Amino acid sequence: MTGLKIKQFKLDKQAIKQISDDYIVDYPTVYLLNNDKEAYIGETVALKNRMRAHLANPQRSKLTKAHVISHNEFNQSATYNIETKLINYFLADQKYILQNKSQTVQSITHNYHNKAYFNEQVFTTLWRQLLTQGIASHSADEIENKDIYKLSPFKQLSAEQLDLKNTIIEKCTTHINDQKPFVYFIKGEAGVGKSVILSSVFNRIQELSQDKNSPLYQTDNKLLVNHGEMLKTYEKIASKVKSLKVSNFMKPTTFINDMKKNNDFADIVFVDEAHLLLSRSDSYNSFVEDNHLEEIIKRSKIVIAVYDEKQVLKLKSYWDENKLAHLNVDYTTEEPYQLKDQFRMKANDEVVDWIDSFVTTEIKPLPHDDNFDFKIFDSALAMYEAIKQKNKTAGLSRIVSTFDYVHMKKNNEVYYVEDTNFKLPWNTTVKGRETWAERQDSIDEVGSIYTVQGFDLNYVGVILGPSVSYDVETDSVKIITANYCDTAAFSGQTGFDNVELIKQKIVLNSINILMKRGINGLYIFASDPALRERLARNA
């Protein structure tokens, strides 16, 4: 591509003094500083001065090489865009530990002149050149399918997301010295970017904890998530970001037990997927108290919790507005913040409304969307073949299912999801930091709610198992909880007056989560013949 140049030189005073290229000295540029292990990405309109400042920085002076990226049509909006994108790409590339800190300017995702040209054509060419020169390791397609990329703390945020991030930081600085614990709830349905915001704001809080001029200096902060696959992603991010530590991220029970054992308290605790917190004791998970959230509040100065009551999946994790309002612990709070904008699914409002209606048991006519592939299949095998094809062309496409087939973790036995001419094993567990959907071999498995909750897929094929049926008289979805095979979901039934309705809600919640995994498409197969025929009538 004409105009794009990458100039490399040693990061030392002599090399900086000799820089003379007009498009480097007098134009906006983007640059990468690195050694074999660490890197820093930036943008500037005064390259020589910026390089001298980096040499005076103890952290940056450890970096030995500079790569300056220039273009004869660069403007500051373009260089800021490319800088941000490079930071996110290099984080997901995992070649270097990044020295970058959060973008402190109040910039949000915005349009500018020729944005598509710089954001797509110029950046694509740039990344290919970085790959060719061995500066980067993974292709753009590989990068954008990685969970670490999607959850990067350096992502540009929407106006709504940035407002929430700033609100959280303000709440933390205001309430850090309160006499009582302060709790701030954030509500948002699947796909509104709850985890992206938490990743961004937690990284900023950790930077402030290392800033002597901040009210949050030397605060001890944690991010908790009761989801093993999500925890893997946060740990991967922490291993490649200078301001974070893997020990900052924990499961709730581990945090509570550690705090009790050491008679210790944390300053600020963020809870992702708070709808997965236990709302009663559970000896299986070594939790002997009454309530995860209450114990977290007791051991923290500030708790920031994000949740969606439509994603509750177990009776022992049952949360609703009433239960949240009557916690047995003394704390202060404010009105919850409600996130609304959908960011995952590239679907129109009619598609999202169809899913929302389905999980309230209403079956609407199937909507059409030119930008979102929405299909009903009459065969699980045909749907699987379609997903395999999408996985070849777009990557990160998987089959998932409601928990209606036996799936037990014992004796290394393999359990299957089966239908006519279709038989695939349930998702297997592999040690390491790679999540289920990112494993290449998981295309030949069926994902459960516990492997995909909180994650994106490009295309998702959803098998509605035997618990999801059709009521002819009411022309609606019928949930048969006796067919639901997740025994852990319904354990601990005492204390509920309307347990059957809550069970049905749990199954419908799981369907909602599964159907909202796909960015570009949703395929559905119903194992129940009556429901399959009813859906086909709408297709």
PEDA-V377847 format. One record per residue. SS is DSSP state (h for helix, s for strand, l for the rest). D_CENTER is the distance of its C-alpha to the mean C-alpha in Angstrom with 2 decimals. Layout:
ss,d_center
SS,D_CENTER
SS,D_CENTER
//
This chain:
ss,d_center
l,33.79
l,36.52
l,35.73
l,32.78
s,33.86
s,32.44
s,34.99
s,34.76
s,36.84
s,37.13
l,35.67
l,39.03
h,41.54
h,43.84
h,41.28
h,39.94
h,43.53
l,44.20
l,41.39
l,43.32
l,41.44
h,41.52
h,38.11
h,36.65
h,38.85
l,39.13
l,35.93
l,32.24
s,30.61
s,27.38
s,27.76
s,26.29
s,27.94
s,27.60
l,29.40
l,28.66
l,25.82
s,24.43
s,23.81
s,23.60
s,22.98
s,24.77
s,26.82
s,30.28
l,33.49
l,35.68
h,34.87
h,37.80
h,37.31
h,33.58
h,34.37
h,37.09
h,34.76
h,32.33
h,35.32
l,36.14
l,32.71
l,32.90
l,29.37
h,29.68
h,33.23
h,32.02
l,30.65
l,33.46
s,32.61
s,31.78
s,30.68
s,31.37
s,30.07
s,32.38
l,33.19
l,36.28
l,34.35
l,31.58
l,31.12
h,28.97
h,26.39
h,26.09
h,25.96
h,23.33
h,21.16
h,21.86
h,21.43
h,17.89
h,17.05
h,18.85
h,17.03
h,13.62
h,15.50
h,17.33
h,14.45
h,13.10
h,16.81
l,17.21
l,20.92
l,21.20
s,20.14
s,19.49
l,21.82
l,20.18
l,19.51
l,17.54
l,19.21
l,21.60
l,23.14
l,22.25
l,21.01
l,18.72
l,17.97
l,21.56
l,24.14
l,27.09
l,30.08
l,29.34
h,25.55
h,25.08
h,27.62
h,26.05
h,22.36
h,23.08
h,26.57
h,27.07
h,23.64
h,23.89
h,27.36
h,26.36
h,23.65
h,26.23
h,28.76
h,26.57
h,26.06
h,29.82
l,30.70
l,28.56
l,26.53
l,23.27
l,22.62
l,20.23
l,20.66
h,18.62
h,17.70
h,16.54
h,14.50
h,12.67
l,11.87
l,10.30
h,6.78
h,7.99
h,8.90
h,5.96
l,4.50
l,8.29
l,10.16
l,12.76
l,11.39
l,14.08
l,13.45
l,15.34
h,18.38
h,16.95
h,13.85
h,16.29
h,18.71
h,16.45
h,15.58
h,19.33
h,20.20
h,18.28
h,19.96
h,23.23
h,22.99
h,22.45
h,25.41
h,27.54
h,27.15
l,26.91
l,30.63
l,30.97
l,33.20
l,30.92
s,27.19
s,25.21
s,22.30
s,20.05
s,18.11
s,15.42
s,15.38
l,13.27
l,13.02
l,10.45
l,8.96
l,10.08
l,7.18
h,7.62
h,4.85
h,5.57
h,9.04
h,9.15
h,8.27
h,10.91
h,13.35
h,13.42
h,14.27
h,16.90
h,18.27
h,18.78
h,20.59
h,22.71
l,23.54
l,25.21
l,27.03
l,30.57
l,30.90
l,27.97
l,28.54
l,25.53
l,27.25
l,27.16
l,24.93
l,23.33
s,19.73
s,17.07
s,13.49
s,13.67
s,11.60
l,13.80
l,11.79
h,13.00
h,10.54
h,7.55
h,10.36
h,11.20
h,8.19
h,8.97
h,12.53
h,12.39
h,11.29
h,14.04
l,16.51
l,16.47
s,16.46
l,19.91
l,19.23
l,16.98
l,18.20
h,16.80
h,18.96
h,16.99
s,14.39
s,15.91
l,16.16
h,18.05
h,21.27
h,21.51
h,21.18
h,23.77
h,26.16
h,26.06
h,26.79
h,29.59
h,31.09
h,31.34
l,32.08
l,29.42
l,27.19
s,24.01
s,23.88
s,20.43
s,17.95
s,14.43
s,13.28
s,9.77
l,10.28
h,13.92
h,15.20
h,15.08
l,17.53
l,21.04
l,23.57
l,26.51
l,27.73
s,26.76
h,28.98
h,27.03
h,24.15
l,26.76
s,26.12
l,29.54
l,29.02
l,28.62
l,25.16
h,22.03
h,21.40
h,25.08
h,25.26
h,22.28
h,24.02
h,27.29
l,25.98
s,24.25
s,25.56
s,22.50
s,19.62
s,16.66
s,15.10
s,12.59
s,13.49
l,14.37
h,17.70
h,17.19
h,14.78
l,17.43
l,18.42
l,21.30
h,24.50
h,24.06
h,20.76
l,22.29
l,21.47
l,22.94
h,24.13
h,27.40
h,26.05
h,23.81
h,26.90
l,29.18
l,27.69
l,30.55
l,29.95
l,31.28
s,28.73
s,28.40
s,25.78
l,25.49
l,24.44
l,20.73
s,18.73
s,17.76
l,14.91
l,16.15
l,15.15
l,13.32
l,11.13
l,9.83
l,13.32
l,16.11
l,18.51
l,21.29
h,21.90
h,24.26
h,21.76
h,19.32
h,22.53
h,23.70
h,20.73
h,21.05
h,24.76
h,24.50
l,22.63
l,25.52
l,27.81
s,29.08
l,29.42
l,29.66
l,30.90
l,28.32
l,27.28
l,27.40
l,24.92
l,25.88
l,22.35
l,20.66
s,22.16
s,22.87
s,25.40
s,27.16
s,28.60
l,31.74
l,30.99
h,28.12
h,29.51
h,29.59
h,25.95
h,25.06
h,27.21
h,25.51
h,22.01
h,23.52
h,24.93
h,21.70
h,20.14
h,23.11
h,22.82
l,19.15
l,17.46
l,14.48
s,16.42
s,17.00
s,19.19
s,18.02
s,20.37
l,21.15
l,22.37
l,25.97
l,27.09
l,28.06
l,25.44
l,26.64
l,25.90
l,29.45
l,31.91
l,29.45
l,30.51
l,28.79
l,28.07
s,27.89
s,26.79
s,30.03
s,31.59
l,34.53
l,34.49
s,30.88
s,29.87
s,26.67
s,25.50
s,22.66
l,19.71
l,21.05
l,19.72
l,20.16
l,20.27
l,18.35
l,14.90
l,14.15
l,11.92
h,13.94
h,12.84
h,13.37
l,16.80
h,19.51
h,21.55
h,19.07
h,20.35
h,23.37
s,21.71
s,20.41
s,17.00
l,17.07
h,14.97
h,14.20
h,12.70
h,10.47
l,9.38
l,5.75
l,5.60
l,7.42
s,11.07
s,13.72
s,16.26
s,16.36
s,19.70
s,20.03
s,23.09
s,24.42
l,26.52
l,29.79
l,28.45
s,27.79
s,31.23
s,33.28
s,35.83
l,38.63
l,40.42
l,37.56
l,35.87
s,32.50
s,29.89
s,31.27
s,29.27
l,31.30
h,29.72
h,32.35
h,30.74
l,27.29
l,27.12
l,24.44
h,27.14
h,24.85
h,23.42
h,26.96
l,28.37
l,29.80
l,31.25
l,33.75
l,33.49
l,32.28
l,34.83
l,32.99
h,31.26
h,31.65
h,29.97
h,27.02
h,26.84
h,26.82
h,24.06
h,21.91
h,22.58
h,21.88
h,18.55
h,17.59
h,18.84
h,16.84
h,13.51
h,14.80
h,16.20
l,13.16
l,11.14
s,13.16
s,12.83
s,16.52
s,18.21
s,18.86
s,21.80
s,23.39
s,26.16
s,27.95
l,30.00
l,32.34
h,35.08
h,35.76
h,32.18
h,31.93
h,35.14
h,34.07
h,30.85
h,32.94
h,35.29
h,32.61
l,31.29
//
